[in-house]
Amino acid sequence: MRTSISRINRLLIGCFSVLNLGLIVFMTHYAQEDRIDIYLFVIIMVNFGMITLYLFLNSKYWDEHTRLFQHFSTFIRDKKDPDKMPQDEQFTENAEFLSLFKRTYVENKLLKKDYTDFKKVFDTFIPQEIHSKIGFRWYERIVLGTAERRRLTIMFLDIMKFTTVSESIADPYRALLLLNIYFDGIGDIIYSHHGYIDKYLGDGMLVIFDDDHTDDAIHAAIEIQEFIRKFQISTIGRYIDIGIGINTWSVIMGTIGTKRRMDATVIGDVVNTASRIESLTRDNPYHIIITKDTHDAIVNRQLFSLHNLGETTLRGKNIPIELYGVDMFERVELPDGMNIK
């Protein structure tokens, strides 16, 4: 049975006060003068004994308290199981303190798990690359309207005629599964080339590459086309194509939406242009089309088979824009000693 040090101390202080008060009254009214020395000696011994008992009991409490703190420090440092903590505390206060610590520790572990799970879900919907580039370090500090202007390479890709193909598949689950299989393979290619997916647009994607990874964007586009050619027959028994439009220029990266529903994305004319040149791939022998700005941003142009398509006026634009087609499956011979990583 545990002992309450607070109750013991109150009892000792009460007894100490009553006993000394009684001895004072006795000494004042009833004590014999020739025995005063004896009475004083008795009073001193009684007080000494009570103080010794007080210090003895409290020292056991303090030792136990110190041991618990040392155990807590080791426990937190080594991240031990809370069930392995001591269970035999003699004093109620330490037992309550231990119980509170265990409950707080377990709740904190659950909160950390919840936060980790939330972080994983959050990063699934909003790429960590985006919210970190616009200055966010903690999720709770994300606010509407934060923005930053950056020079990026924007890729729009769309699976041509996938809507017609999916409608021919009787099972809607299978159609969605097929799309996710493609997206999974395409996503691996994009992230392996230092890109990140901003959002999914039905059966298409908006993909972002930093300005110094424009070459990677072209490599990724070619590998995506190769991926589609290798796997489309085995999955749906027919050919499908992917159209890819790539543009490079300054964009606004930030949060848009409302207080109830916001998104982190990129906006600007460069994004619209990438989307419009992607739509040109449907009637063009080249299913990867890039703008002159992207062409000029490529560091190792000799690694790609690029073809000038001349100038084209895009829908909604009055100024002609120069475009280049990229051969999807043609490999350019590399100079000796040069490797693509």
C-alpha positions as CSV (number, residue, x, y, z in Angstrom):
1,M,0.0,0.0,0.0
2,R,1.4,3.4,-1.0
3,T,2.0,6.2,1.5
4,S,1.0,9.8,1.0
5,I,4.0,12.0,1.9
6,S,1.7,15.1,2.0
7,R,-0.6,13.4,4.6
8,I,2.3,12.2,6.7
9,N,3.9,15.7,6.7
10,R,0.6,17.3,7.8
11,L,0.2,14.7,10.5
12,L,3.8,15.3,11.7
13,I,3.5,19.1,11.7
14,G,0.2,18.8,13.6
15,C,1.6,16.5,16.2
16,F,4.7,18.7,16.5
17,S,2.6,21.8,17.1
18,V,0.2,20.2,19.6
19,L,3.0,18.5,21.5
20,N,5.1,21.7,21.8
21,L,2.0,23.7,22.7
22,G,1.1,21.2,25.4
23,L,4.7,21.2,26.8
24,I,4.7,25.0,26.9
25,V,1.5,25.0,28.9
26,F,2.8,22.3,31.2
27,M,6.1,24.1,31.8
28,T,4.2,27.4,32.5
29,H,1.6,26.1,35.0
30,Y,2.5,22.6,36.3
31,A,6.2,21.9,36.0
32,Q,8.3,21.8,39.2
33,E,11.2,24.2,39.3
34,D,13.7,21.7,40.4
35,R,12.9,19.5,37.4
36,I,13.0,22.2,34.7
37,D,16.3,20.8,33.3
38,I,14.7,17.3,32.9
39,Y,11.6,18.8,31.2
40,L,13.7,20.8,28.8
41,F,15.8,17.7,27.9
42,V,12.6,15.8,27.3
43,I,11.2,18.6,25.1
44,I,14.5,18.7,23.1
45,M,14.6,15.0,22.6
46,V,11.0,14.8,21.5
47,N,11.5,17.6,19.0
48,F,14.7,16.1,17.8
49,G,12.9,12.7,17.3
50,M,10.1,14.3,15.4
51,I,12.4,16.2,13.1
52,T,14.5,13.1,12.5
53,L,11.3,11.2,11.6
54,Y,10.3,14.0,9.3
55,L,13.6,14.1,7.5
56,F,13.8,10.3,7.3
57,L,10.4,9.9,5.7
58,N,10.9,12.9,3.3
59,S,14.4,11.7,2.3
60,K,12.9,8.4,1.1
61,Y,10.3,10.4,-0.9
62,W,13.1,12.7,-2.3
63,D,15.3,9.7,-3.2
64,E,12.4,8.0,-5.0
65,H,11.5,11.3,-6.8
66,T,15.1,11.7,-8.0
67,R,15.3,8.1,-9.1
68,L,12.1,8.7,-11.2
69,F,13.5,11.8,-12.8
70,Q,16.7,10.0,-13.7
71,H,14.6,7.1,-15.1
72,F,12.5,9.5,-17.2
73,S,15.6,11.1,-18.7
74,T,17.0,7.7,-19.7
75,F,13.6,6.6,-20.9
76,I,13.1,9.6,-23.2
77,R,16.7,9.5,-24.5
78,D,16.5,5.7,-25.3
79,K,12.8,5.9,-26.4
80,K,11.8,2.9,-24.3
81,D,8.4,1.2,-23.9
82,P,6.3,3.0,-21.3
83,D,5.2,-0.4,-19.9
84,K,8.8,-1.0,-18.8
85,M,8.7,1.9,-16.4
86,P,8.9,1.2,-12.6
87,Q,5.6,0.2,-10.9
88,D,6.5,-0.1,-7.2
89,E,6.6,3.5,-6.0
90,Q,6.1,3.7,-2.3
91,F,4.6,7.2,-2.2
92,T,1.2,8.2,-3.8
93,E,2.6,11.5,-5.2
94,N,5.3,9.8,-7.2
95,A,2.9,7.1,-8.4
96,E,0.5,9.8,-9.6
97,F,3.4,11.7,-11.2
98,L,4.5,8.5,-13.0
99,S,0.9,7.8,-14.2
100,L,0.6,11.3,-15.5
101,F,4.0,11.0,-17.3
102,K,3.0,7.7,-18.9
103,R,-0.3,9.1,-20.1
104,T,1.3,12.3,-21.5
105,Y,4.0,10.3,-23.2
106,V,1.6,7.9,-24.8
107,E,-0.7,10.8,-25.9
108,N,2.4,12.6,-27.3
109,K,3.4,9.4,-29.3
110,L,-0.1,9.2,-30.7
111,L,0.0,12.9,-31.7
112,K,3.3,12.4,-33.4
113,K,2.0,9.4,-35.2
114,D,-1.1,11.4,-36.3
115,Y,1.2,14.3,-37.4
116,T,3.4,11.9,-39.4
117,D,0.3,10.3,-41.0
118,F,-1.0,13.8,-41.8
119,K,2.3,14.8,-43.3
120,K,2.3,11.8,-45.6
121,V,-1.2,12.5,-46.7
122,F,-0.4,16.2,-47.2
123,D,2.7,15.5,-49.2
124,T,0.6,13.2,-51.4
125,F,-1.8,15.9,-52.3
126,I,0.6,18.9,-52.3
127,P,4.2,18.2,-53.3
128,Q,6.7,19.0,-50.6
129,E,8.9,20.7,-53.3
130,I,6.1,23.3,-53.9
131,H,5.3,24.3,-50.4
132,S,8.9,24.4,-49.4
133,K,9.9,26.6,-52.4
134,I,7.3,29.2,-51.5
135,G,8.6,29.5,-48.0
136,F,6.6,27.0,-45.9
137,R,8.4,25.0,-43.3
138,W,5.5,24.0,-41.1
139,Y,2.0,22.9,-42.3
140,E,0.1,24.9,-39.8
141,R,1.7,28.1,-41.2
142,I,0.4,27.7,-44.7
143,V,-1.8,30.7,-45.6
144,L,-3.7,31.8,-48.6
145,G,-2.0,34.2,-51.0
146,T,1.6,33.4,-50.3
147,A,3.5,33.6,-53.6
148,E,7.0,33.7,-55.2
149,R,8.1,34.3,-58.8
150,R,10.4,31.6,-60.2
151,R,11.7,30.6,-63.6
152,L,10.6,27.0,-64.2
153,T,10.1,24.5,-67.0
154,I,6.5,23.4,-67.2
155,M,5.4,20.2,-68.8
156,F,1.8,19.4,-69.8
157,L,1.1,15.8,-70.8
158,D,-2.2,14.2,-71.8
159,I,-3.1,10.6,-72.8
160,M,-4.7,11.0,-76.2
161,K,-8.1,9.5,-76.7
162,F,-8.0,7.9,-73.3
163,T,-11.6,8.9,-72.7
164,T,-12.7,6.9,-75.7
165,V,-10.6,3.9,-74.6
166,S,-11.9,4.1,-71.0
167,E,-15.5,4.2,-72.2
168,S,-15.0,1.0,-74.1
169,I,-14.0,-0.7,-70.8
170,A,-17.1,-2.1,-69.2
171,D,-15.7,-2.1,-65.6
172,P,-15.1,1.5,-64.4
173,Y,-12.8,0.2,-61.7
174,R,-10.6,-1.4,-64.3
175,A,-10.5,1.8,-66.3
176,L,-9.4,3.8,-63.3
177,L,-6.9,1.1,-62.3
178,L,-5.4,1.3,-65.8
179,L,-5.0,5.0,-65.6
180,N,-3.3,4.8,-62.2
181,I,-0.9,2.1,-63.5
182,Y,0.1,4.6,-66.2
183,F,0.4,7.5,-63.8
184,D,2.5,5.4,-61.4
185,G,5.0,4.5,-64.1
186,I,5.0,8.1,-65.5
187,G,5.5,9.5,-62.0
188,D,8.5,7.3,-61.3
189,I,10.1,8.7,-64.5
190,I,9.3,12.3,-63.6
191,Y,10.7,12.1,-60.1
192,S,13.8,10.2,-61.3
193,H,14.6,13.2,-63.5
194,H,14.2,15.8,-60.7
195,G,10.7,16.9,-61.6
196,Y,7.5,16.9,-59.5
197,I,3.9,16.6,-60.3
198,D,1.8,19.7,-59.5
199,K,-1.6,18.2,-60.2
200,Y,-3.5,15.6,-62.2
201,L,-5.9,16.9,-64.8
202,G,-8.2,14.0,-65.6
203,D,-6.0,11.8,-67.8
204,G,-3.3,14.4,-67.9
205,M,-0.6,16.0,-65.7
206,L,0.9,19.3,-64.9
207,V,4.6,18.7,-64.1
208,I,7.2,21.1,-62.9
209,F,11.0,21.1,-63.4
210,D,13.4,23.7,-61.9
211,D,15.1,25.9,-64.5
212,D,18.4,24.0,-64.1
213,H,16.7,20.7,-64.9
214,T,15.3,21.6,-68.4
215,D,17.5,18.8,-69.9
216,D,15.9,16.4,-67.4
217,A,12.5,17.5,-68.6
218,I,13.3,16.5,-72.2
219,H,14.8,13.2,-71.0
220,A,11.7,12.5,-69.0
221,A,9.4,13.3,-71.9
222,I,11.3,10.8,-74.1
223,E,11.3,8.1,-71.4
224,I,7.5,8.6,-70.9
225,Q,6.9,8.0,-74.6
226,E,9.0,4.8,-74.5
227,F,7.2,3.7,-71.3
228,I,3.8,4.1,-73.0
229,R,4.9,2.3,-76.2
230,K,6.2,-0.7,-74.2
231,F,3.2,-1.3,-71.9
232,Q,0.1,-0.1,-73.8
233,I,-0.4,-3.3,-75.8
234,S,0.0,-5.6,-72.8
235,T,-2.6,-3.6,-70.7
236,I,-5.4,-2.7,-73.1
237,G,-4.6,-4.4,-76.3
238,R,-4.5,-1.2,-78.4
239,Y,-2.2,1.7,-79.0
240,I,-2.6,5.0,-77.2
241,D,-0.4,8.0,-77.4
242,I,0.7,10.8,-75.1
243,G,1.0,14.4,-76.1
244,I,3.6,16.4,-74.2
245,G,4.1,20.2,-74.3
246,I,7.0,21.9,-72.6
247,N,7.6,25.6,-72.0
248,T,10.2,27.5,-69.9
249,W,9.8,31.0,-68.4
250,S,8.9,32.9,-65.2
251,V,5.8,31.8,-63.3
252,I,4.1,32.7,-60.0
253,M,4.2,29.8,-57.5
254,G,1.9,30.1,-54.6
255,T,-1.4,29.3,-52.8
256,I,-4.7,30.0,-54.5
257,G,-8.3,29.3,-53.6
258,T,-10.5,30.2,-50.6
259,K,-10.1,30.0,-46.9
260,R,-12.0,26.7,-46.9
261,R,-10.2,25.2,-49.9
262,M,-6.8,26.2,-51.1
263,D,-4.2,24.7,-53.4
264,A,-0.4,25.3,-54.0
265,T,0.3,25.6,-57.7
266,V,1.9,27.6,-60.5
267,I,0.1,30.2,-62.6
268,G,1.2,32.4,-65.5
269,D,1.2,32.7,-69.3
270,V,4.0,30.1,-69.5
271,V,1.6,27.5,-68.0
272,N,-1.1,28.3,-70.5
273,T,1.3,28.2,-73.4
274,A,2.6,24.7,-72.3
275,S,-1.1,23.5,-72.2
276,R,-1.8,24.9,-75.7
277,I,1.3,23.4,-77.4
278,E,0.4,20.1,-75.8
279,S,-2.9,20.2,-77.7
280,L,-1.0,20.7,-81.0
281,T,0.6,17.2,-80.6
282,R,-2.7,15.6,-81.7
283,D,-2.3,16.8,-85.3
284,N,1.5,16.8,-85.4
285,P,3.9,13.9,-86.1
286,Y,5.9,15.0,-83.1
287,H,4.3,14.1,-79.8
288,I,6.8,16.1,-77.8
289,I,6.8,19.8,-78.7
290,I,8.8,22.5,-76.9
291,T,9.0,26.2,-77.2
292,K,12.0,28.2,-78.2
293,D,12.5,29.3,-74.6
294,T,12.8,25.7,-73.6
295,H,15.0,25.0,-76.6
296,D,17.4,27.8,-75.6
297,A,17.5,26.6,-71.9
298,I,18.7,23.1,-72.9
299,V,22.3,22.8,-71.9
300,N,23.2,19.7,-74.0
301,R,21.3,20.1,-77.2
302,Q,23.5,17.6,-79.0
303,L,21.9,14.8,-76.9
304,F,18.5,15.3,-78.5
305,S,17.0,15.1,-82.0
306,L,15.3,18.5,-82.2
307,H,13.4,19.8,-85.3
308,N,12.4,23.4,-85.9
309,L,8.7,23.5,-86.6
310,G,8.6,27.2,-87.5
311,E,6.4,29.8,-85.9
312,T,2.8,29.1,-84.9
313,T,0.1,31.4,-83.5
314,L,-1.5,29.7,-80.5
315,R,-5.2,30.0,-79.6
316,G,-5.7,33.2,-77.6
317,K,-2.4,34.7,-78.6
318,N,-1.6,37.3,-81.3
319,I,2.2,36.9,-81.3
320,P,3.6,33.8,-83.2
321,I,5.7,31.5,-81.1
322,E,8.6,29.3,-82.4
323,L,8.2,25.6,-81.7
324,Y,10.5,22.6,-81.9
325,G,9.6,18.9,-82.2
326,V,11.5,16.2,-80.3
327,D,11.9,12.8,-81.8
328,M,10.4,10.3,-79.3
329,F,12.5,7.2,-80.0
330,E,15.5,8.4,-81.9
331,R,18.7,8.2,-79.9
332,V,21.5,10.6,-80.7
333,E,25.0,9.1,-80.5
334,L,26.9,10.5,-77.6
335,P,30.4,11.9,-77.9
336,D,33.1,9.6,-76.4
337,G,33.3,9.8,-72.6
338,M,29.9,11.5,-72.2
339,N,27.1,9.7,-70.3
340,I,23.5,10.6,-69.5
341,K,22.8,10.3,-65.8
